């Protein structure tokens, strides 16, 4: 499993993560976006 420094880098480099994130409801994406430094892998 690859890890990245933060959510933004994960989404920039991992197509599967980007697709999964886009499929989440808006309230979930908002909650995740509130803590981008805590998310670093799919």
N, C-alpha and C positions, 0 to 999 in steps of 0.2 A: 504494500500500500504506500503510495506517495503521500508525503505531507508537504504543506506549503506554509509560508509565514502567516497568512491570514486568508479570510474568506475571499477577498477580492482576487488574490493571486490564484487560489483554487479555481474560482469560476473562470478566470482568464485562460487557464492552461488545461482544464479538464472538461472535455465536452460532455461526458456523462454527468458530472456534478452540475454543470450548467443546465442541462436538460431536467435533472431532478429538481434543482432549485426553482426553475421556471414552472414546474408542475405543482408546486406547493401553493396552498391558498395564501392570499395576500397577508393575512394576519400572521401566518407562520414566517413568511419571508421578512416581514417587518421586524418580528421578534429576533430572528437570526441576524438581521442587519444591525440590530442594536448592540451586538457583541461580535463584531467581525474578527477581532484578534483571538477569540476563543475557538473559532472554527478553522481547521486546517487540513481536513481530509474528508473523504466521502465515507 
